[in-house]
Amino acid sequence: MVLSFFFLLLVSTAVMAGRVMKDAEPAAETYKREMLENGLGRTPQMGWNSWNHFACNIDEQMIKET
């Protein structure tokens, strides 16, 4: 009798945990979508190059000096 009670308790806990996990997944996906829709770009703006001043003459020494 006691063994069947613990088995029933174990099964019901596993079922409820499965339901909670299924309900949590869409919320996580919604949160990720909202983070991407915050007005900021996913990538940096094109054309920004802070090393433009040096043209193609960039080497290790130039980087160490600046």
Phi, psi and omega in degrees: 000313181293322180296319179293326177296315179294324177296315178298318178297318179296315181295315181294325177294319179295320179296315181293323178295322177297320179293320180296318180294322178294323180288334183282332183298312179297326179295321179294319178295320178296318179297318179297318179297320180293327178295323181283338182262034182267009178094348179270149179286153178283335180231161177296159178294144179285146174095350180276120179216104183287349180263010180303326182302328184267000181054230181260011184266041181263126175221182183299319180297318180298318180294320179293327181284333185266000000 
